[in-house]
Amino acid sequence: RDFSGGFLIFRFDFPSRQFPKLRPFAFNLTEFGAVGDGVTLNTAAFERAVVKISKLGKKGGGQLNVPPGNWLTAPFNLTSHMTLFLAEGAVILGIDNEKYWPLMPPLPSYGYGREHPGPRYGSLIHGQNLKDVVITGHNGTINGQGQTWWKKYRQKLLNHTRGPLVQIMWSSDILISNITLRDSPFWTLHPYDCKNVTIKNLTILAPISEAPNTDGIDPDSCEDMVIEDCYISVGDDGVAIKSGWDQYGIAYGRPSKNILIRNVVVRSKVSAGISIGSEMSGGVSNITIENLHVWDSRRAVRIKTAPGRGGYVRDIKYRNLTFDNVRVGIVIKTDYNEHPDEHYDPKAVPILEDISYTSIHGEGVRVPVRIQGSEEIFVSNVTFRDMSVGITYVKKHIFQCAFVEGRVIGTVFPAPCENLDLKYLLLKVDLDPDQDGTLRPEGHNSDQAKTVVWDSTLRPTHLLGITVGPTHSFIQLAEKRSPTDGPASSLLFL
């Protein structure tokens, strides 16, 4: 520590940790002329290092070590068979003057800059058509210095869509781990049309207000991805799974699928912890979200779409979710009417089906569930199993449903909306505790009920739940029915 001008100044010297050698060849950024003083522009040094590593692909690739220091740079590209390793205390700083950021064509599945028509700014760290890329470290930091970008965006001083912090496109075998990403100008980490991606042990930070569109992780038309063991606190969605926007996403036709998100803690004061959409026109399927803790947030988990999107959201599994001081816990919204241009087809309606929520817990939640389907976009086969959420807003309709069909298994609190099972014929059968195996309808004598036989006109049934009480137990069954069906067929009790 120094005493200078009456102020006590602490200087932190990070302990010297050996760089692990993860590739046959390893280089230090300083070998290429970089200076980590936070002032010197090091773009050329990064570019020279990448060119060097690009020639080593057939030999197993190369590793670029970024030592402690503040390494100011304009955007640069990665190469295949490369490891970018950030030491503890290493900070890659993105220059905050947009004149240094290259312009790129709009994403093909968006057909339009996300904020302005035409070209968009590229990302600080970028890669296209790559294979075998690793970004990792001893928790070093990539800092986009987004404050200037956010201010200019609010003042409408930018003519192009802001760029992400890290964007990897049309690539495979990607690992991003053990680093901090912060203060992105726009979306923070954007894998686009990639396969076999692992994202783990990340800390992703941006101010929780006045940092517009700073999503944490946005898998976009990606497949075979794992996101795990991350902490995310940002100014928009923590994670947003996407697959293109309206007619452009429909034409591009690349779904996001086979994605596992687990062991993640998220805070989002202005948006949602985990979102699907609203740009989901290429389809989203086979998504598992488990062991998720969302705290101090506007919404916890959300699916958002609108007429014009087309595509589908199906086979979505939420398991073991915890909500802590969240305004709305579970949201499905079908009127998110934001479109790239006037040429979208309003008759292109998305399909929402096969969505399950299992083991949902929390406290301090204002509205636990808000599912808003519509006549155009019906939400079908939604399952709630074992849910207990402490609420802060006591009114009648705290579990809200519209144009949704589904079922409840086990105990669900607060009580689900009455219209959740409108398309099901519910049958409650009393199980006589005095006679093993005897089933009888309520009000019938035990000698009238030995077994239950379905009328042949009934469709196969679902077991919705079993309730065991001190004097009576009930098996709840459901026969799925069409709205055009006539009166329910009868049960025959023998």
BELGI-V660011 format. One record per pair of residues at least 6 apart in sequence whose ideal C-beta (glycine too) atoms are under 7 Angstrom apart, sorted by sequence separation. I is the first residue (numbers start at 0). J is the second residue. If there is no record, write none. Layout:
I;J
I;J
This chain:
55;61
77;83
85;91
105;111
112;118
113;119
126;132
151;157
167;173
190;196
218;224
231;237
242;248
293;299
322;328
372;378
431;437
439;445
466;472
0;7
1;8
18;25
34;41
105;112
112;119
180;187
265;272
390;397
466;473
0;8
33;41
52;60
180;188
205;213
243;251
265;273
275;283
304;312
370;378
407;415
430;438
431;439
437;445
439;447
440;448
0;9
52;61
152;161
439;448
465;474
0;10
51;61
216;226
302;312
428;438
429;439
438;448
33;44
52;63
242;253
275;286
370;381
429;440
434;445
437;448
464;475
32;44
203;215
226;238
242;254
288;300
407;419
428;440
429;441
433;445
437;449
438;450
463;475
31;44
148;161
175;188
203;216
242;255
260;273
438;451
463;476
104;118
105;119
241;255
405;419
406;420
427;441
431;445
462;476
463;477
48;63
103;118
165;180
240;255
273;288
398;413
405;420
461;476
28;44
31;47
102;118
103;119
164;180
187;203
215;231
397;413
398;414
400;416
403;419
460;476
461;477
31;48
102;119
124;141
173;190
300;317
398;415
399;416
404;421
406;423
460;477
63;81
102;120
103;121
198;216
215;233
240;258
273;291
398;416
400;418
404;422
460;478
65;84
67;86
70;89
72;91
164;183
214;233
272;291
400;419
28;48
60;80
61;81
62;82
63;83
64;84
65;85
66;86
67;87
70;90
72;92
100;120
101;121
123;143
163;183
173;193
213;233
300;320
331;351
458;478
59;80
60;81
63;84
65;86
67;88
68;89
69;90
70;91
71;92
72;93
73;94
100;121
143;164
180;201
213;234
214;235
272;293
299;320
367;388
457;478
458;479
26;48
62;84
64;86
67;89
70;92
72;94
162;184
163;185
171;193
183;205
213;235
214;236
215;237
216;238
217;239
218;240
219;241
220;242
238;260
381;403
56;79
66;89
69;92
71;94
97;120
141;164
161;184
162;185
163;186
164;187
165;188
166;189
167;190
168;191
169;192
170;193
171;194
172;195
173;196
174;197
175;198
176;199
177;200
178;201
179;202
180;203
181;204
182;205
210;233
211;234
212;235
215;238
219;242
220;243
299;322
367;390
382;405
390;413
428;451
56;80
65;89
141;165
161;185
163;187
164;188
168;192
171;195
176;200
181;205
210;234
217;241
272;296
364;388
378;402
380;404
381;405
382;406
383;407
384;408
385;409
388;412
26;51
53;78
55;80
166;191
176;201
179;204
196;221
207;232
214;239
279;304
351;376
364;389
377;402
378;403
379;404
380;405
384;409
385;410
386;411
387;412
388;413
49;75
52;78
65;91
73;99
74;100
163;189
167;193
175;201
186;212
187;213
203;229
208;234
271;297
276;302
277;303
299;325
356;382
363;389
364;390
365;391
366;392
382;408
386;412
45;72
49;76
73;100
74;101
185;212
187;214
188;215
207;234
254;281
268;295
270;297
271;298
272;299
273;300
274;301
275;302
276;303
277;304
284;311
298;325
329;356
348;375
349;376
351;378
352;379
353;380
354;381
355;382
356;383
357;384
358;385
359;386
360;387
361;388
362;389
364;391
365;392
49;77
186;214
187;215
188;216
189;217
190;218
191;219
192;220
193;221
194;222
195;223
196;224
197;225
198;226
199;227
200;228
201;229
202;230
203;231
204;232
205;233
206;234
237;265
253;281
254;282
255;283
256;284
257;285
258;286
259;287
260;288
261;289
262;290
263;291
264;292
265;293
266;294
268;296
269;297
270;298
271;299
272;300
276;304
277;305
280;308
282;310
298;326
305;333
348;376
352;380
357;385
360;388
361;389
363;391
374;402
383;411
41;70
46;75
49;78
52;81
187;216
190;219
191;220
192;221
194;223
199;228
200;229
204;233
205;234
252;281
254;283
256;285
261;290
266;295
267;296
268;297
271;300
274;303
279;308
280;309
281;310
282;311
283;312
284;313
285;314
286;315
287;316
288;317
289;318
290;319
291;320
292;321
293;322
294;323
295;324
296;325
297;326
298;327
299;328
300;329
301;330
302;331
303;332
304;333
305;334
355;384
359;388
370;399
372;401
373;402
41;71
42;72
45;75
93;123
183;213
189;219
203;233
237;267
248;278
251;281
254;284
266;296
267;297
271;301
280;310
284;314
289;319
294;324
299;329
305;335
356;386
367;397
368;398
369;399
370;400
371;401
372;402
24;55
35;66
40;71
41;72
42;73
186;217
190;221
198;229
236;267
249;280
265;296
279;310
292;323
301;332
304;335
305;336
307;338
366;397
367;398
368;399
370;401
372;403
457;488
37;69
39;71
40;72
231;263
235;267
248;280
293;325
298;330
303;335
383;415
456;488
35;68
36;69
38;71
40;73
42;75
220;253
222;255
248;281
279;312
328;361
366;399
370;403
35;69
37;71
220;254
221;255
222;256
223;257
224;258
225;259
226;260
227;261
228;262
229;263
230;264
231;265
232;266
233;267
235;269
236;270
244;278
454;488
23;58
26;61
28;63
35;70
132;167
220;255
222;257
227;262
234;269
235;270
236;271
237;272
238;273
239;274
240;275
241;276
243;278
245;280
454;489
23;59
25;61
28;64
146;182
148;184
219;255
237;273
238;274
242;278
244;280
307;343
325;361
328;364
454;490
22;59
24;61
25;62
26;63
27;64
28;65
29;66
33;70
141;178
145;182
218;255
221;258
226;263
241;278
242;279
243;280
275;312
307;344
312;349
313;350
453;490
454;491
22;60
24;62
26;64
28;66
129;167
132;170
140;178
144;182
145;183
236;274
241;279
242;280
243;281
307;345
309;347
311;349
317;355
323;361
327;365
329;367
333;371
22;61
25;64
27;66
120;159
135;174
138;177
139;178
140;179
141;180
142;181
143;182
145;184
242;281
306;345
308;347
310;349
311;350
312;351
313;352
314;353
315;354
316;355
317;356
318;357
319;358
320;359
321;360
322;361
323;362
324;363
325;364
326;365
327;366
328;367
329;368
330;369
331;370
332;371
333;372
334;373
451;490
452;491
22;62
119;159
120;160
122;162
130;170
137;177
138;178
142;182
143;183
218;258
242;282
275;315
307;347
309;349
313;353
317;357
318;358
321;361
323;363
326;366
328;368
331;371
333;373
432;472
21;62
118;159
119;160
120;161
121;162
122;163
123;164
124;165
125;166
126;167
127;168
128;169
129;170
130;171
131;172
132;173
133;174
134;175
135;176
136;177
138;179
140;181
143;184
242;283
308;349
451;492
452;493
20;62
28;70
117;159
120;162
122;164
123;165
126;168
127;169
128;170
130;172
135;177
136;178
306;348
322;364
327;369
429;471
430;472
115;158
119;162
122;165
135;178
240;283
333;376
430;473
450;493
115;159
122;166
126;170
134;178
429;473
430;474
448;492
449;493
115;160
304;349
428;473
447;492
18;64
114;160
187;233
240;286
367;413
427;473
428;474
74;121
77;124
89;136
112;159
113;160
114;161
331;378
74;122
112;160
427;475
428;476
74;123
75;124
76;125
77;126
90;139
93;142
95;144
302;351
443;492
76;126
79;129
86;136
87;137
89;139
90;140
91;141
92;142
93;143
425;475
426;476
74;125
78;129
79;130
80;131
81;132
82;133
83;134
84;135
85;136
86;137
87;138
91;142
93;144
77;129
79;131
84;136
87;139
90;142
92;144
95;147
425;477
440;492
79;132
82;135
86;139
95;148
424;477
439;492
13;67
40;94
85;139
423;477
424;478
37;92
77;132
85;140
406;461
408;463
409;464
423;478
407;463
408;464
423;479
424;480
102;159
406;463
422;479
423;480
277;335
422;480
152;211
207;266
271;330
276;335
22;82
97;157
145;205
149;209
208;268
249;309
277;337
328;388
422;482
21;82
149;210
192;253
207;268
208;269
220;281
249;310
100;162
149;211
245;307
248;310
245;308
424;487
426;490
145;210
18;84
322;388
18;86
145;213
242;310
306;375
16;86
279;349
306;376
16;87
60;131
406;477
304;376
13;87
65;139
13;88
106;191
247;339
85;178
245;338
245;339
244;339
246;342
246;343
245;343
246;344
249;347
21;133
108;220
16;137
109;243
108;243
109;244
108;244
110;247
109;247
108;247
107;247
108;248
108;251
107;251
108;253
108;281
111;339
110;339
111;340
109;339
